[in-house]
Each structure stands twice: as C-alpha cells, then as structure tokens.
C-alpha cells in the first residue's frame, strides 16, 4: 500500500475516535526502521485501546495488517507497527514525559493545563 494512503487512513481512524494532538512525523531520513511515525493522545486507557482498534480495523479494510501491537494491556501507551508507519497512541502525561516529537525532530505538543490539587 502507498505510504500517503496509509498515513491518511491512520489519521482518519484516529479522528473517528476523537484522538487529540495528532502529529505526523517523517522519520525516513533519521532511521531505517520506518518512514513515518504518527503520534496521538487519548484521554483514558479505554480511549487509547479504542483508538488502536480503530486504526487496526481501518487498515485491515485496506488489506494491511499490523506487524505488531504493544501496550494494549495497560493502555497508557499503545504502539501499532505497520512497517512503513508506526503509530504511538499515548495518554497525555506519558506523551509529555517521553516527548517523541522532540526526539524525532518535530515539535513538542502544547502542554496541557494541570488541575490544582
């Protein structure tokens, strides 16, 4: 499947389940592991799992199955690997801590306001 079509399908699947702060990173020049990383946030374990399922279902309809899926058991950070495209679905605190966008040459997503204790 063409890379651009895969990226569009992943983003559409994430948008269907109301993912937040979807970021598409072209990492082909930085690594030989993948060509693109897509990072998105889900507000709860349940939502990150639903986002992962949505992405997998959408690409399965297009004839693409994941090479691997990690993290669905706890739902804080779910990784779905399609080879050319790797999808990271993270809860906001985990996403802020690991800051994959900065690590892979993008920009840090805006910080979420913290609730007072």
C-alpha positions, 0 to 999 in steps of 0.5 A, spaced: 500 500 500 502 507 498 505 510 504 500 517 503 494 512 503 496 509 509 498 515 513 491 518 511 487 512 513 491 512 520 489 519 521 482 518 519 481 512 524 484 516 529 479 522 528 473 517 528 475 516 535 476 523 537 484 522 538 487 529 540 494 532 538 495 528 532 502 529 529 505 526 523 512 525 523 517 523 517 522 519 520 525 516 513 531 520 513 533 519 521 532 511 521 531 505 517 526 502 521 520 506 518 518 512 514 513 515 518 511 515 525 504 518 527 503 520 534 496 521 538 493 522 545 487 519 548 484 521 554 483 514 558 486 507 557 479 505 554 480 511 549 487 509 547 485 501 546 479 504 542 483 508 538 488 502 536 482 498 534 480 503 530 486 504 526 487 496 526 480 495 523 481 501 518 487 498 515 485 491 515 479 494 510 485 496 506 488 489 506 494 491 511 495 488 517 499 490 523 506 487 524 505 488 531 501 491 537 504 493 544 501 496 550 494 494 549 494 491 556 495 497 560 493 502 555 497 508 557 501 507 551 499 503 545 504 502 539 501 499 532 507 497 527 505 497 520 512 497 517 512 503 513 508 507 519 508 506 526 503 509 530 504 511 538 497 512 541 499 515 548 495 518 554 497 525 555 502 525 561 506 519 558 506 523 551 509 529 555 514 525 559 517 521 553 516 527 548 517 523 541 516 529 537 522 532 540 526 526 539 524 525 532 525 532 530 518 535 530 515 539 535 513 538 542 505 538 543 502 544 547 502 542 554 496 541 557 493 545 563 494 541 570 488 541 575 490 544 582 490 539 587 
